[in-house]
């Protein structure tokens, strides 16, 4: 740590903890398939709770050992070839001792066991204030449109955070508050209903718990972007915005109703 500059030496670059940014560009350029890697100054893809950056070049997830299974995951480097695929090493299972079956009795057929899916309570027991705003905004914008619409809106928020057109905003909360998400700015009824549930969460509302389970992996950069980098959208039934459409590329997204959502991204964003 350098007291004079207030930065930490991170092998390849100086890191300033107050702003959560590196002081120089990443020497490893970003991956166009993962927009979040195109920001050359951010630390750990703006998600220091989930990632670490050992060398000042790329974010990585630490080694986890769960129920005797070793997982080594490094997923969010700046280039596709940097990604280390998961390595799963299960502990050896003891060989069962088979009892002889009398010839007069048929061999019993093994009964398949159901696969248990973790509940939202187990996966996301407590939400941060920003996560609540993120979930409530998606609910306010698209709660009645289905899972694809939830994923789409969630991705537009995260994509704006990495776009140069909104580069002055450094957090998800700022993107939601200042870049035109009406559900938040107008405190619509659907936004307020969702936020009231999240602030007094009882874990018994299947709709909101389903939204949480589906979109928080997007917030945590744990899944691919199904929106193809979309950052803009509008409902053609309500209004046609005064945008410079010459700078935009319209996107066709499977499962997203075109009469409810018109999806776009900046042409120069996808060219980087």
Secondary structure, DSSP 4 states (H G I P E B T S, - for coil): -BTTTTBEE-SSSEEETTTTEESS--SSPPBTTBGGGG-SSBSGGG-TTT-B-SSSS--BPPPEEETTEEEEEE---SSGGGPEEEEEEPPPPPPPPPPPPPTTSPPPPPPPPPPPPPPHHHH-SS--HHHHHHHHHHHHHHTTS-HHHHHHHHHHHHHHHHSGGGTT--SHHHHHHHTT-HHHHTT-HHHHHHHHHHHT--S--HHHHHHHHHHHHHHTT-S--TTTT--EEE-TTT------GGGEEEE--TTS-TTT-EEEEEHHHHH-
